[in-house]
Amino acid sequence: EDQVTQSPEALRLQEGESSSLNCSYTVSGLRGLFWYRQDPGKGPEFLFTLYSAGEEKEKERLKATLTKKESFLHITAPKPEDSATYLCAVQAMDSNYQLIWGAGTKLIIKP
Amino acid sequence: DVKVTQSSRYLVKRTGEKVFLECVQDMDHENMFWYRQDPGLGLRLIYFSYDVKMKEKGDIPEGYSVSREKKERFSLILESASTNQTSMYLCASSVGSLINYGYTFGSGTRLTVV
């Protein structure tokens, strides 16, 4: 069964304390892996798409990496405004439209 | 700026009412989706549509129906609202079958059924 698992469920960091969020996936052929950011009371906002093992994407303090079994979202020197829930989703090779979603990691950055 | 607009941010309805949630996108996207999001359960797909008048059931279609008469508009209908349908409802759209740029989500409708 196709599955996406995110860890940890929640992460509290001090401002400037770098860390990583994990997204493990089991899918019959990966078409793409997606990271989203969701602020409270809002819809998720697209961050990155990764397609193949070894690929990396960066945006400001965020860097996403991909292996054959998992993806990491690295946060370097985070600021309080990086606090949000980060969602991971995968598209299987045999799916044209649907994404399989993880439950998310709630990130809290304390000043 | 591209947008997915959901008609209501907050909605309170009574048990048994028929409820309509509207979603409009201005990006000419082929695909549109309705999700619900509940704490601890994540995003669950209710229905999606890959073309006008076309619809497919998602993971939890029971108690819901959808309508897509125009490309830009996708409506979710709760035939007879129940308290277990209290949730955050998210509409999303995407282009084609290669979701290079992911989904674009609306801001959500928080529905409370009393």
HADDOCK unambig.tbl for C-alpha pairs under 7 A between the chains (distance, minus, plus):
assign (segid A and resid 34 and name CA) (segid B and resid 102 and name CA) 6.88 0.50 0.50
assign (segid A and resid 42 and name CA) (segid B and resid 107 and name CA) 4.77 0.50 0.50
assign (segid A and resid 42 and name CA) (segid B and resid 108 and name CA) 6.19 0.50 0.50
assign (segid A and resid 43 and name CA) (segid B and resid 90 and name CA) 6.69 0.50 0.50
assign (segid A and resid 43 and name CA) (segid B and resid 105 and name CA) 5.48 0.50 0.50
assign (segid A and resid 43 and name CA) (segid B and resid 106 and name CA) 5.60 0.50 0.50
assign (segid A and resid 43 and name CA) (segid B and resid 107 and name CA) 4.53 0.50 0.50
assign (segid A and resid 43 and name CA) (segid B and resid 108 and name CA) 5.78 0.50 0.50
assign (segid A and resid 44 and name CA) (segid B and resid 105 and name CA) 6.15 0.50 0.50
assign (segid A and resid 45 and name CA) (segid B and resid 105 and name CA) 6.94 0.50 0.50
assign (segid A and resid 46 and name CA) (segid B and resid 102 and name CA) 6.26 0.50 0.50
assign (segid A and resid 46 and name CA) (segid B and resid 103 and name CA) 6.94 0.50 0.50
assign (segid A and resid 49 and name CA) (segid B and resid 100 and name CA) 6.61 0.50 0.50
assign (segid A and resid 49 and name CA) (segid B and resid 101 and name CA) 6.91 0.50 0.50
assign (segid A and resid 96 and name CA) (segid B and resid 97 and name CA) 4.65 0.50 0.50
assign (segid A and resid 96 and name CA) (segid B and resid 98 and name CA) 6.96 0.50 0.50
assign (segid A and resid 97 and name CA) (segid B and resid 97 and name CA) 5.61 0.50 0.50
assign (segid A and resid 101 and name CA) (segid B and resid 43 and name CA) 6.48 0.50 0.50
assign (segid A and resid 102 and name CA) (segid B and resid 42 and name CA) 6.85 0.50 0.50
assign (segid A and resid 103 and name CA) (segid B and resid 40 and name CA) 6.85 0.50 0.50
assign (segid A and resid 103 and name CA) (segid B and resid 41 and name CA) 6.56 0.50 0.50
assign (segid A and resid 103 and name CA) (segid B and resid 42 and name CA) 4.61 0.50 0.50
